[in-house]
Amino acid sequence: MKWTAQDMPVQDGRVFVITGANSGIGLEAARALAAAGARVVVACRDIAKGRNAVAGLDGHFDVRRLDLADLASVRAFAGELEGDVDVLIDNAGVMAVPRAKTADGFELQLGTNHLGHFALAGLLLPRIRDRVVTIASQAHRTGRINFGDLQSERRYQRWIAYGQSKLANLLFMMELQRRLTAAGSPLRSVAAHPGYSATNLQSHTQSFQDQIMGVFNHVIAQSAAMGALPTLYAATADVPGGAYAGPDGLFEQRGHPKLVDMSGAAKDPDAARRLWEVSEELTGVSYDFGKSGRSRSAARSSSD
């Protein structure tokens, strides 16, 4: 049986926060979840674009400003969001862009794709009731965490930096699950990747590869709606903590969602622990999982 959005359980009364939900697979996931009865918080940099994206869609949407490349914006979003959250979907990202820095001086891809989401998950964790879903990529297989030059200051190659950021996503997902398990928490940390899906992510690489990807988007890539299925599967199906969902087709490039494997580097607990500690130091956000069987998670911001 091929899993589709119609196989999702009813989501009435559940709250999902999706970063970057104003376009691409994030928007398609938001559309499907809202249609299933969820309240979806659309977290994006441009409020007007977010509202325009969900205008006319069925369901309950709450558009909020969030710039993952600015830790002040991440803290403001977390502080202003009311109530509990069932599922946080860390979906937003940038891919293979020219070298740039975030508002806090981080290399843009690592800062947006990993560090911004690390801070957001930590700040929201006390209110998350079910799971954190991290959206990764097959590009994680080419990634290596260069702790000696994490911000690519000595040498920057856009695709190498992108692979590093996507590997960081999976190392974070796995380490979060290890820490949740150690704390006796019922929360789950899982991940998904969309395969090769036609979205506007490829339109920001600002390179000749843009043009090639534009052609591939029309010829090879699957639709954003299909690309969103692994996200929906990871976010709503009864999958174990540490699970990774992706398409079931050849080389996981397209198809319906199933549980897939990740690279050996993504399973390295020592690298994951080291990256976690560095991420706490860089963002000023630390996770406190409490001491009881049920997680009493809290996150502290250095700005407090």
C-alpha angles and dihedrals in degrees: 000000000000113000115231136172088267088067092063116112116245108280099200112154095008123125123216125187111202121184115215091014094147094086146011122009091345091060092045091051090048091050093051095044093049090048087054090055104266127136106236123203106207105208112193142140097245114052093191092053091047093052092046091050095056097035109122095014118126116249143039116309129175113193115206132175117249127162109187090193090067119059091199088061091048091052092046092051093049092046095049098044110103127216134356128322123217098195133014113201111196097203110139121101150143125233133211096331125163113275112286138148134239122237087269095051099258123139102269100239096046091040095051103032098041117007096045091050092044089057094044094051091048094050093047098040096095088063101040112108105182122012151330115233118200119197111219133167142229083251087079086080090068093043129107126181106236101199089177092060104014093157093048091239096145096041130008125193111168098219094044089051091049092051090050091052092050092048087050089056092058095042087053092048093051095044092048089054092048090052093045090051092048090052092050091243121161090213119111131218113202138157142210140188126206100218112222105337131169106248136135091257089095092053093073101058088093092210142105086268086069090070094047092047089049089059092045090050089063098039109031112012123093121232123279088245090059091043089056093058096085088052091051091045093051091045100048112017123091096258125152125253111274092031120147120204128198142148119299097221131100111313087352090278097129142356141072122328126272135152110279138183129254133212122283089245090060090057096052105121094193093054090044093052092047092048090049092054092047090048091053090051095047097045099035089228119122128184120229109192096185128229106265131089093258112057116258091187122182134171126212123205119210087224092065 
